[in-house]
Amino acid sequence: MKTSGPLAALVLAAVLATAACTAETPGATPTSSGAPGAAPSAGSAAPTVAAAAGDRDGCLTGKWKADVDAMAKAAARLGGGEGTGSGSITMEFADQMTIAYDDAVIMIKSTVSGSAVEAKMTITGSATSTSYSTKGGKISGVMPGGKITTKSVMTMNGVETPMPAGTFDGNIDLSKNTVSYTCSGNKAELNNGYVSWPLTKIS
C-alpha cells in the first residue's frame, strides 16, 4: 500500500506511540491521575502504594500475554502499511501492575514512490505501577517509564537509518484515564480508541 514520504518516515514511532497509549513526554515527572497534564504540587499527597480492593477488577487479576502480531497489524493499518510482530509482551495485575517486554519486535512495511520501506522497533525492559485502579472498564493511575529500551530503524533502498522513538518509551500512560479494557474469562483487551492490545491469561 502506498503512503506519503513523511508519513512513512514517521509511521513506526507514531503508531507505536498510539498503540501503547503512552505519555506525550516520556521521562517527565508523572502527572497525577486527578489532573492530567499537570505536575503534582509540592503539598499534594503522594500516590498510595496500592488502590483499595474495590478499585481492582478481579477478572484482570493475574498474568497476561499480549498478541504482539495482532498489535503490529492493527498499528500498521493506521498508517496504511502491513505489520508483523514477534517476541513477548506480558502484563501482570496484582498489588502492582507490571508490563514487561522481552525482545518485542514490531515491523511495519509500506511503499514510498515505488520503493519499499521497512520500519522496525525492538523493545526490551519493564515498567511498574504501584498506584493503579481497574474499575468500570477503565484503567487509571500512575505508571513511570521504568527500565525500558527501544531501538527503531527504517530501511529504504537497502539503507538503514536510525529513527527516534518519539513519544513511545514502553510504559502505559494511565494518568489521562483514556485506557479502557474488556475482560471475560481468560481473554481481555486494552484499548485507547485507536489500537487494541489483545490479551490471553497465562496464570
GULUM-193516 format. One record per residue (C-alpha): y, x negated, z negated; residue in three letters. Coordinates in Angstrom, 2 decimals, padded with zeros to 5 digits. Layout:
// GULUM-193516
{north->Y&east->X&up->Z&residuo->ALA}
...
// end
This chain:
// GULUM-193516
{north->000.00&east->000.00&up->000.00&residuo->MET}
{north->003.48&east->-001.28&up->000.82&residuo->LYS}
{north->006.22&east->-001.76&up->-001.72&residuo->THR}
{north->009.61&east->-003.44&up->-001.64&residuo->SER}
{north->010.02&east->-007.16&up->-002.35&residuo->GLY}
{north->011.98&east->-006.74&up->-005.61&residuo->PRO}
{north->009.53&east->-004.12&up->-006.82&residuo->LEU}
{north->006.56&east->-006.31&up->-006.03&residuo->ALA}
{north->008.11&east->-009.22&up->-007.90&residuo->ALA}
{north->008.68&east->-007.12&up->-011.00&residuo->LEU}
{north->005.81&east->-004.68&up->-010.85&residuo->VAL}
{north->003.48&east->-006.52&up->-013.22&residuo->LEU}
{north->005.96&east->-007.02&up->-016.04&residuo->ALA}
{north->007.37&east->-003.54&up->-015.56&residuo->ALA}
{north->004.15&east->-001.57&up->-015.50&residuo->VAL}
{north->002.56&east->-003.61&up->-018.28&residuo->LEU}
{north->005.57&east->-003.03&up->-020.48&residuo->ALA}
{north->005.36&east->000.67&up->-019.71&residuo->THR}
{north->001.61&east->000.79&up->-020.18&residuo->ALA}
{north->001.82&east->-000.87&up->-023.55&residuo->ALA}
{north->004.63&east->001.32&up->-024.89&residuo->CYS}
{north->006.32&east->-001.83&up->-026.17&residuo->THR}
{north->009.70&east->-002.58&up->-027.64&residuo->ALA}
{north->012.66&east->-003.46&up->-025.42&residuo->GLU}
{north->013.48&east->-006.53&up->-027.47&residuo->THR}
{north->010.33&east->-008.43&up->-028.45&residuo->PRO}
{north->010.75&east->-010.86&up->-031.29&residuo->GLY}
{north->013.68&east->-008.95&up->-032.74&residuo->ALA}
{north->013.66&east->-007.60&up->-036.26&residuo->THR}
{north->011.52&east->-004.44&up->-036.21&residuo->PRO}
{north->013.57&east->-001.26&up->-036.26&residuo->THR}
{north->013.00&east->001.41&up->-038.83&residuo->SER}
{north->010.95&east->004.40&up->-037.70&residuo->SER}
{north->013.65&east->006.75&up->-039.01&residuo->GLY}
{north->016.41&east->005.28&up->-036.84&residuo->ALA}
{north->015.07&east->003.89&up->-033.57&residuo->PRO}
{north->017.19&east->001.09&up->-032.18&residuo->GLY}
{north->018.98&east->000.37&up->-035.44&residuo->ALA}
{north->018.09&east->-002.52&up->-037.70&residuo->ALA}
{north->017.28&east->-001.59&up->-041.31&residuo->PRO}
{north->020.22&east->-002.02&up->-043.65&residuo->SER}
{north->020.11&east->-004.66&up->-046.34&residuo->ALA}
{north->019.93&east->-001.99&up->-049.01&residuo->GLY}
{north->017.22&east->000.08&up->-047.39&residuo->SER}
{north->013.80&east->000.20&up->-048.94&residuo->ALA}
{north->011.09&east->-001.97&up->-047.41&residuo->ALA}
{north->008.35&east->-000.18&up->-045.46&residuo->PRO}
{north->005.49&east->000.98&up->-047.60&residuo->THR}
{north->002.31&east->-001.05&up->-047.31&residuo->VAL}
{north->000.29&east->001.97&up->-046.28&residuo->ALA}
{north->001.07&east->005.56&up->-045.44&residuo->ALA}
{north->-000.21&east->008.35&up->-047.60&residuo->ALA}
{north->-003.68&east->009.63&up->-046.81&residuo->ALA}
{north->-002.12&east->012.83&up->-045.46&residuo->GLY}
{north->-000.38&east->010.80&up->-042.76&residuo->ASP}
{north->-003.60&east->009.44&up->-041.29&residuo->ARG}
{north->-005.76&east->011.37&up->-038.82&residuo->ASP}
{north->-009.39&east->010.85&up->-039.83&residuo->GLY}
{north->-010.50&east->011.23&up->-036.23&residuo->CYS}
{north->-008.86&east->007.92&up->-035.35&residuo->LEU}
{north->-010.26&east->006.00&up->-038.32&residuo->THR}
{north->-012.46&east->003.15&up->-037.11&residuo->GLY}
{north->-012.56&east->000.58&up->-034.33&residuo->LYS}
{north->-011.94&east->001.45&up->-030.69&residuo->TRP}
{north->-012.27&east->-000.34&up->-027.36&residuo->LYS}
{north->-009.82&east->000.29&up->-024.53&residuo->ALA}
{north->-010.87&east->000.74&up->-020.91&residuo->ASP}
{north->-008.88&east->-002.20&up->-019.53&residuo->VAL}
{north->-009.82&east->-001.49&up->-015.92&residuo->ASP}
{north->-008.66&east->002.12&up->-016.15&residuo->ALA}
{north->-005.40&east->000.94&up->-017.73&residuo->MET}
{north->-004.83&east->-001.52&up->-014.88&residuo->ALA}
{north->-005.47&east->001.09&up->-012.20&residuo->LYS}
{north->-003.10&east->003.57&up->-013.86&residuo->ALA}
{north->-000.40&east->000.92&up->-014.31&residuo->ALA}
{north->-000.70&east->-000.24&up->-010.69&residuo->ALA}
{north->-000.20&east->003.29&up->-009.40&residuo->ARG}
{north->003.30&east->003.29&up->-010.92&residuo->LEU}
{north->004.28&east->000.52&up->-008.51&residuo->GLY}
{north->002.27&east->001.71&up->-005.52&residuo->GLY}
{north->-000.37&east->-001.02&up->-005.79&residuo->GLY}
{north->-004.02&east->-001.44&up->-006.71&residuo->GLU}
{north->-005.14&east->-002.68&up->-010.09&residuo->GLY}
{north->-008.19&east->-004.14&up->-011.80&residuo->THR}
{north->-008.71&east->-005.12&up->-015.41&residuo->GLY}
{north->-011.15&east->-007.24&up->-017.40&residuo->SER}
{north->-011.54&east->-008.76&up->-020.84&residuo->GLY}
{north->-011.23&east->-006.80&up->-024.05&residuo->SER}
{north->-008.58&east->-004.82&up->-025.91&residuo->ILE}
{north->-009.61&east->-003.33&up->-029.26&residuo->THR}
{north->-007.74&east->-001.23&up->-031.78&residuo->MET}
{north->-008.64&east->-000.53&up->-035.38&residuo->GLU}
{north->-007.19&east->002.23&up->-037.54&residuo->PHE}
{north->-007.75&east->001.67&up->-041.27&residuo->ALA}
{north->-005.44&east->000.67&up->-044.13&residuo->ASP}
{north->-003.78&east->-001.35&up->-041.40&residuo->GLN}
{north->-003.60&east->-000.71&up->-037.67&residuo->MET}
{north->-004.59&east->-003.73&up->-035.58&residuo->THR}
{north->-004.59&east->-004.35&up->-031.85&residuo->ILE}
{north->-006.47&east->-007.39&up->-030.52&residuo->ALA}
{north->-006.53&east->-008.86&up->-027.02&residuo->TYR}
{north->-009.47&east->-011.09&up->-026.06&residuo->ASP}
{north->-008.56&east->-012.61&up->-022.68&residuo->ASP}
{north->-007.46&east->-009.21&up->-021.39&residuo->ALA}
{north->-006.56&east->-009.60&up->-017.72&residuo->VAL}
{north->-004.55&east->-007.09&up->-015.70&residuo->ILE}
{north->-004.32&east->-007.79&up->-011.98&residuo->MET}
{north->-002.17&east->-005.83&up->-009.54&residuo->ILE}
{north->-002.23&east->-006.24&up->-005.76&residuo->LYS}
{north->000.39&east->-004.99&up->-003.33&residuo->SER}
{north->001.85&east->-005.81&up->000.08&residuo->THR}
{north->005.33&east->-007.15&up->000.90&residuo->VAL}
{north->006.42&east->-007.36&up->004.55&residuo->SER}
{north->002.80&east->-007.67&up->005.62&residuo->GLY}
{north->001.99&east->-010.38&up->003.08&residuo->SER}
{north->-000.50&east->-009.82&up->000.27&residuo->ALA}
{north->000.95&east->-010.24&up->-003.21&residuo->VAL}
{north->-001.17&east->-010.58&up->-006.34&residuo->GLU}
{north->000.29&east->-010.36&up->-009.84&residuo->ALA}
{north->-001.81&east->-011.29&up->-012.83&residuo->LYS}
{north->-001.21&east->-011.08&up->-016.58&residuo->MET}
{north->-003.55&east->-012.57&up->-019.19&residuo->THR}
{north->-003.11&east->-011.53&up->-022.83&residuo->ILE}
{north->-004.66&east->-013.00&up->-025.99&residuo->THR}
{north->-004.00&east->-012.61&up->-029.70&residuo->GLY}
{north->-003.43&east->-009.76&up->-032.13&residuo->SER}
{north->-000.78&east->-007.73&up->-033.95&residuo->ALA}
{north->-001.00&east->-005.63&up->-037.11&residuo->THR}
{north->000.94&east->-002.74&up->-038.61&residuo->SER}
{north->000.84&east->-002.29&up->-042.38&residuo->THR}
{north->003.04&east->000.79&up->-042.20&residuo->SER}
{north->001.98&east->003.46&up->-039.72&residuo->TYR}
{north->001.04&east->007.11&up->-039.53&residuo->SER}
{north->-001.15&east->009.15&up->-037.18&residuo->THR}
{north->-000.27&east->012.78&up->-037.55&residuo->LYS}
{north->000.27&east->015.77&up->-035.30&residuo->GLY}
{north->-000.68&east->013.85&up->-032.17&residuo->GLY}
{north->001.94&east->011.12&up->-032.73&residuo->LYS}
{north->001.65&east->007.50&up->-033.90&residuo->ILE}
{north->004.70&east->006.14&up->-035.68&residuo->SER}
{north->005.68&east->003.29&up->-037.98&residuo->GLY}
{north->006.45&east->-000.41&up->-037.53&residuo->VAL}
{north->004.37&east->-003.00&up->-035.69&residuo->MET}
{north->005.69&east->-006.58&up->-035.46&residuo->PRO}
{north->004.80&east->-008.72&up->-032.47&residuo->GLY}
{north->002.03&east->-010.63&up->-034.21&residuo->GLY}
{north->000.46&east->-013.74&up->-032.68&residuo->LYS}
{north->000.10&east->-012.79&up->-029.04&residuo->ILE}
{north->000.40&east->-014.96&up->-025.95&residuo->THR}
{north->000.90&east->-013.75&up->-022.39&residuo->THR}
{north->000.68&east->-015.61&up->-019.11&residuo->LYS}
{north->001.96&east->-013.94&up->-015.96&residuo->SER}
{north->001.80&east->-015.32&up->-012.44&residuo->VAL}
{north->002.45&east->-013.96&up->-008.95&residuo->MET}
{north->000.69&east->-015.35&up->-005.89&residuo->THR}
{north->002.14&east->-014.80&up->-002.40&residuo->MET}
{north->001.04&east->-016.65&up->000.76&residuo->ASN}
{north->-001.06&east->-018.94&up->-001.41&residuo->GLY}
{north->001.89&east->-019.98&up->-003.57&residuo->VAL}
{north->001.59&east->-019.26&up->-007.30&residuo->GLU}
{north->004.81&east->-018.55&up->-009.19&residuo->THR}
{north->005.08&east->-018.01&up->-012.98&residuo->PRO}
{north->006.58&east->-014.66&up->-013.96&residuo->MET}
{north->008.44&east->-013.83&up->-017.17&residuo->PRO}
{north->006.52&east->-011.45&up->-019.41&residuo->ALA}
{north->009.61&east->-009.27&up->-019.52&residuo->GLY}
{north->009.63&east->-006.78&up->-022.37&residuo->THR}
{north->005.88&east->-006.99&up->-022.92&residuo->PHE}
{north->004.77&east->-009.07&up->-025.89&residuo->ASP}
{north->001.50&east->-007.28&up->-026.58&residuo->GLY}
{north->002.45&east->-005.13&up->-029.52&residuo->ASN}
{north->002.84&east->-001.38&up->-029.51&residuo->ILE}
{north->006.33&east->-000.12&up->-030.33&residuo->ASP}
{north->005.82&east->002.60&up->-032.93&residuo->LEU}
{north->009.45&east->002.88&up->-034.04&residuo->SER}
{north->010.56&east->005.27&up->-031.29&residuo->LYS}
{north->007.87&east->007.85&up->-032.14&residuo->ASN}
{north->007.00&east->008.13&up->-028.43&residuo->THR}
{north->003.33&east->007.11&up->-028.60&residuo->VAL}
{north->001.14&east->010.20&up->-028.54&residuo->SER}
{north->-002.61&east->010.46&up->-028.91&residuo->TYR}
{north->-005.54&east->012.79&up->-028.49&residuo->THR}
{north->-008.83&east->012.32&up->-030.30&residuo->CYS}
{north->-012.18&east->014.07&up->-030.25&residuo->SER}
{north->-015.45&east->012.57&up->-031.44&residuo->GLY}
{north->-015.84&east->009.05&up->-030.07&residuo->ASN}
{north->-013.13&east->009.42&up->-027.39&residuo->LYS}
{north->-009.39&east->009.02&up->-027.80&residuo->ALA}
{north->-006.37&east->008.32&up->-025.63&residuo->GLU}
{north->-002.94&east->006.88&up->-026.31&residuo->LEU}
{north->-000.06&east->007.83&up->-024.03&residuo->ASN}
{north->003.68&east->007.22&up->-023.77&residuo->ASN}
{north->004.22&east->009.71&up->-020.96&residuo->GLY}
{north->003.63&east->007.15&up->-018.20&residuo->TYR}
{north->000.31&east->005.36&up->-018.65&residuo->VAL}
{north->-002.62&east->006.16&up->-020.91&residuo->SER}
{north->-004.95&east->003.92&up->-022.90&residuo->TRP}
{north->-008.47&east->005.46&up->-022.76&residuo->PRO}
{north->-010.36&east->004.51&up->-025.94&residuo->LEU}
{north->-014.02&east->004.66&up->-026.94&residuo->THR}
{north->-015.07&east->004.37&up->-030.59&residuo->LYS}
{north->-017.36&east->001.41&up->-031.27&residuo->ILE}
{north->-017.61&east->001.50&up->-035.09&residuo->SER}
// end
